Amino acid sequence: MNTSISSSRITLGELWSRLSSENLVRGELPSIALPPEPAPLFGRILMGFLGWLSGVFLLLSIAAPFYAIFDSVGAFWVIGVILLFAAWKLFAASKHTEFVEHLAQSLSVAGQLALVVALFNLIDLWSGRSSPVIVALFCLALQAALLLLIPHRMHRFMSSLFALCAIAVLFLEAKVEFLFPAFVAATAAIIWLNESSNLATGRDALLRPIGYAAWAILIFVCAVGFFEFLRERGGTQLHRSVGLAIVFLAVVAFVTMRATTVVRATAVIGALALSAAAFAAPGLIACAIAFVLAYVRGHARASVLALFAAACYLFAYYYQTDTSLIQKAISLAMVAAALAISAFVVSRLNLNSENAK
């Protein structure tokens, strides 16, 4: 086909006309029953948030009278199981609208909260004090079960977020919370860099939401807010940076596996330089990992979002650092040099890709 396509999104009519001009198809465009257009991204996010918020009010309105009648925490177990079963049946329906989907999400979150409340009460009756480890393990097992039982993309994404939050609590209780960013980065990298094989093996529907959840936590939590928490707990720069640096180097080495020796060596050196320059600001390393993953997989919006997160982190880090302006200027110069090297590597990779084509 000689005709170039200037846009990445074209209509069926435009595609059919271009195929006809190349004598690849004949006749009129056949009628194709297309699925309804989904709501805009902002609308889906807003509806999802309202669905989870309504789940809290739904639990309060349902559980309060039951608890008053039966005066037992066992009512929460029954309510939780019933609500989760109803959500599972709604998600399993062959035809449902977005309203039904978000109603099912509301039922699901209400059921999950009911089970967590029941577990808290049960632990309090047995030991008289809460156990974060037991609650985190229960939530992790619950989210893993929901990931397998409810094959809905948004629900699996939210379940993945909650599961990673439960894992963060386990890291915190084990006093190795400084390793959690590296764990999240490695999870996102493994899933994003094996997207093609996941599609081929049919595991993409399950793993893609987990990968997106890990990527979101990597930039919104690990890069923006988590390191301030680590600093308050006395985590050292070594603990906060070395794990992310190792993941970053592994990602760059994997991405440049088929590049020339010079390009691959330059890429690894650039990753080392960026990790060394951002050693005291590990949020930049987390954002760099997120950007490389998004850029390699062709996600333009995610790439811009990773750069925006890096700018926000750098802005906050620059003005909160208790050093002189000269030291801040030197740090920014080192980061700028590392970014320049990275930009050179990216341009070389693009040039090699175009030459190969």
C-alpha positions in Angstrom: 0.0 0.0 0.0 1.6 3.2 -1.2 -0.8 5.7 0.4 0.5 6.9 3.7 -1.8 7.3 6.7 -1.2 10.5 8.4 -3.4 9.9 11.4 -3.4 7.0 13.8 -7.2 6.9 14.0 -9.3 6.8 10.8 -13.0 5.9 10.2 -14.1 2.7 8.6 -15.2 4.7 5.5 -11.8 6.2 5.1 -10.1 2.8 5.5 -12.4 1.2 3.0 -11.9 4.0 0.4 -8.1 3.6 0.8 -8.3 -0.1 0.4 -10.5 0.3 -2.7 -8.0 2.8 -4.2 -5.3 0.1 -3.9 -7.6 -2.5 -5.4 -7.5 -4.6 -2.3 -11.3 -4.6 -1.8 -14.3 -4.2 -4.1 -17.8 -3.0 -3.7 -19.5 -0.9 -1.1 -18.6 -0.9 2.6 -20.5 -3.8 4.3 -22.7 -3.0 7.2 -20.9 -3.9 10.4 -22.5 -3.9 13.8 -20.1 -1.9 16.0 -20.2 -1.8 19.8 -21.4 1.5 21.3 -18.7 4.2 21.8 -17.5 4.2 25.4 -17.8 7.3 27.5 -14.9 9.8 27.5 -11.9 8.9 29.7 -12.7 11.7 32.2 -16.3 10.5 32.4 -15.3 6.9 33.0 -12.9 7.9 35.8 -15.5 10.2 37.4 -18.2 7.4 37.2 -15.7 4.9 38.6 -14.9 7.2 41.5 -18.6 7.9 42.2 -19.2 4.2 41.9 -16.7 3.4 44.7 -17.9 6.3 46.8 -21.5 5.2 46.4 -20.4 1.8 47.6 -19.4 3.3 51.0 -22.9 4.8 51.4 -24.5 1.6 50.2 -22.7 -0.4 52.8 -23.8 2.1 55.5 -27.4 2.1 54.5 -27.6 -1.7 54.3 -25.4 -2.8 57.2 -26.7 -0.3 59.8 -30.2 -1.8 60.1 -28.9 -5.4 59.9 -26.4 -4.7 62.6 -29.0 -3.1 64.8 -31.4 -6.0 64.3 -29.0 -8.9 64.8 -26.5 -7.1 67.1 -23.7 -9.3 65.7 -20.6 -8.8 63.5 -21.7 -12.0 61.7 -24.2 -9.8 59.8 -21.3 -8.1 58.1 -20.0 -11.5 56.8 -23.4 -12.3 55.4 -23.9 -8.9 53.8 -20.4 -8.9 52.3 -20.8 -12.3 50.7 -24.3 -11.4 49.3 -23.1 -8.1 47.9 -20.0 -9.6 46.2 -22.1 -12.4 44.8 -24.6 -9.8 43.3 -21.7 -7.8 41.9 -20.2 -11.0 40.3 -23.5 -11.8 38.7 -23.9 -8.3 37.3 -20.4 -8.3 35.8 -21.0 -11.8 34.4 -24.2 -10.6 32.5 -23.7 -10.8 28.7 -25.3 -7.4 28.1 -25.0 -4.5 30.5 -24.6 -0.7 30.3 -22.0 1.5 32.0 -24.7 2.2 34.7 -24.9 -1.5 35.4 -21.1 -1.8 35.5 -20.7 1.0 38.0 -23.7 -0.3 40.1 -21.8 -3.7 40.2 -18.7 -1.8 41.3 -20.6 -0.1 44.1 -21.9 -3.5 45.2 -18.4 -4.9 45.1 -16.8 -2.2 47.1 -19.6 -2.3 49.6 -19.1 -6.1 50.0 -15.4 -5.7 50.4 -15.7 -3.1 53.0 -18.3 -5.3 54.9 -15.8 -8.2 54.9 -13.0 -6.0 56.1 -15.2 -4.5 58.9 -16.2 -8.0 59.9 -12.5 -9.1 60.0 -11.6 -6.1 62.2 -14.4 -6.9 64.6 -13.4 -10.6 64.7 -9.8 -9.8 65.4 -10.8 -7.3 68.1 -13.0 -10.0 69.8 -10.1 -12.5 69.8 -7.1 -10.4 70.7 -8.4 -7.0 71.7 -6.2 -5.2 69.2 -5.9 -4.9 65.5 -3.3 -6.8 63.5 -2.3 -5.0 60.3 -0.5 -8.1 58.9 -3.6 -10.3 59.2 -5.8 -7.6 57.6 -3.3 -7.0 54.8 -3.0 -10.7 54.0 -6.8 -11.0 54.0 -7.2 -8.0 51.7 -4.5 -9.4 49.4 -6.2 -12.8 49.2 -9.6 -11.1 48.6 -8.3 -8.9 45.8 -6.5 -11.9 44.2 -9.8 -13.8 44.2 -11.7 -10.8 42.7 -9.0 -10.5 40.0 -9.7 -14.0 38.9 -13.5 -14.1 39.4 -14.6 -10.7 38.0 -13.2 -10.2 34.4 -13.9 -6.5 34.2 -11.0 -4.2 33.3 -11.8 -1.3 35.6 -12.6 -3.6 38.5 -9.4 -5.5 38.0 -7.5 -2.2 37.9 -9.0 -1.1 41.3 -8.4 -4.6 42.7 -4.8 -4.4 41.7 -4.5 -1.0 43.4 -5.9 -2.3 46.6 -3.7 -5.5 46.4 -0.6 -3.3 46.0 -1.6 -1.2 48.9 -2.0 -4.4 51.0 1.5 -5.4 49.9 2.8 -2.0 50.9 1.4 -2.6 54.4 3.3 -5.9 54.5 6.5 -4.2 53.5 5.9 -1.6 56.1 5.3 -4.1 58.9 8.4 -6.1 57.8 10.4 -2.8 58.1 11.6 -3.0 54.5 9.3 -0.3 53.1 12.2 1.2 51.2 12.1 -1.8 48.9 8.4 -1.3 47.9 9.2 1.2 45.1 11.6 -1.2 43.5 9.0 -4.0 43.8 6.3 -1.9 42.1 8.7 -0.8 39.4 9.8 -4.3 38.7 6.2 -5.5 38.5 5.2 -2.8 36.0 8.3 -3.4 33.9 7.8 -7.2 33.7 4.2 -6.7 32.6 4.7 -3.8 30.2 7.7 -5.2 28.5 6.0 -8.6 27.9 2.8 -7.1 26.6 3.1 -8.8 23.2 3.7 -12.3 24.7 0.8 -11.7 27.2 -1.5 -11.0 24.2 -0.3 -14.1 22.5 -0.8 -16.4 25.5 -4.2 -14.9 26.5 -3.0 -13.5 29.8 -3.2 -9.8 28.8 -6.8 -9.4 30.1 -5.6 -10.3 33.6 -2.1 -8.8 33.6 -2.7 -5.5 31.9 -4.8 -4.0 34.7 -2.1 -5.1 37.2 0.6 -3.5 35.1 -1.3 -0.2 34.8 -2.0 -0.2 38.5 1.7 -0.8 39.3 2.7 2.0 36.8 0.2 4.4 38.4 1.5 3.7 41.9 5.0 4.1 40.6 4.6 7.7 39.6 1.8 8.9 41.9 2.9 7.3 45.1 6.5 6.2 44.8 7.7 9.2 42.9 5.5 11.9 44.4 4.6 11.1 47.9 6.2 7.9 49.2 9.8 9.2 49.6 8.8 11.9 51.9 7.3 9.2 54.1 10.5 7.2 53.9 12.5 10.3 54.8 10.4 10.8 57.9 11.1 7.2 58.9 14.8 7.8 58.5 15.5 5.8 55.3 18.9 6.5 53.8 19.6 7.5 50.3 21.1 4.1 49.6 17.9 2.3 50.7 15.7 4.7 48.7 17.7 4.7 45.4 19.7 1.5 44.8 16.6 -0.7 44.2 15.1 1.6 41.7 18.5 2.1 40.0 18.8 -1.6 39.5 15.4 -1.9 38.0 16.1 1.1 35.8 19.3 -0.4 34.5 17.6 -3.8 33.8 14.8 -2.0 31.9 17.2 -0.1 29.7 19.3 -3.2 29.1 16.2 -5.1 28.1 14.9 -2.4 25.8 18.2 -2.0 24.0 18.7 -5.7 23.6 18.5 -5.7 19.8 20.3 -2.4 19.4 23.9 -2.0 18.3 26.7 -2.4 20.9 27.5 1.3 20.8 23.8 2.3 21.3 23.3 -0.2 24.0 26.5 0.8 25.9 25.5 4.5 25.6 22.0 3.7 26.9 23.4 1.9 29.9 25.9 4.6 30.6 23.1 7.2 30.4 20.9 5.2 32.8 23.9 5.0 35.2 24.5 8.7 34.9 20.8 9.5 35.5 20.7 7.2 38.5 23.9 8.7 40.0 22.7 12.3 39.4 19.3 11.5 40.9 20.7 9.4 43.8 19.4 11.9 46.4 16.1 12.3 44.5 14.9 8.7 43.8 11.6 10.0 42.6 13.3 11.0 39.4 14.5 7.4 38.9 10.9 6.2 39.4 9.6 8.7 36.8 12.4 7.7 34.4 11.4 4.0 34.6 7.7 5.0 34.0 8.7 7.1 31.0 10.8 4.5 29.4 8.1 1.9 29.8 5.5 4.2 28.3 7.7 5.4 25.5 8.8 1.9 24.4 5.2 0.6 24.4 4.0 3.7 22.4 1.7 5.2 25.1 2.0 8.9 24.4 -0.3 10.1 27.2 1.5 7.9 29.7 4.8 9.3 28.6 3.6 12.9 29.1 2.1 12.0 32.4 5.5 10.5 33.6 7.3 13.6 32.5 4.7 15.8 34.3 5.2 13.7 37.5 9.0 14.1 37.2 8.5 17.9 36.9 6.3 18.0 39.9 8.7 15.9 42.0 11.7 18.0 40.9 9.9 21.2 41.7 8.9 20.0 45.2 12.4 18.5 45.8 14.2 21.7 44.7 12.3 24.0 47.0 12.3 21.6 50.0 15.9 20.7 50.0 17.9 22.4 52.8 21.0 23.3 50.7 22.5 26.3 49.1 21.5 27.6 45.7 24.9 26.5 44.3 24.4 22.9 45.4 20.9 22.9 43.9 22.3 24.4 40.7 24.9 21.7 40.5 22.4 19.0 41.1 20.1 20.4 38.4 23.1 20.6 36.0 23.9 16.9 36.6 20.3 15.9 36.0 20.2 18.0 32.8 23.4 16.3 31.5 21.9 12.9 32.2 18.7 13.9 30.4 20.7 15.1 27.4 22.4 11.8 27.2 19.1 10.0 27.5 17.7 12.2 24.7 20.6 11.3 22.5 20.1 7.6 23.1 16.3 7.9 22.3 17.1 9.8 19.1 19.6 7.1 18.1 17.1 4.4 18.8 14.5 6.2 16.6 17.1 6.6 13.8 18.0 2.9 13.9 14.3 2.0 13.9 13.7 4.1 10.8 16.7 2.7 9.0 15.6 -0.8 9.7 12.2 0.0 8.2 
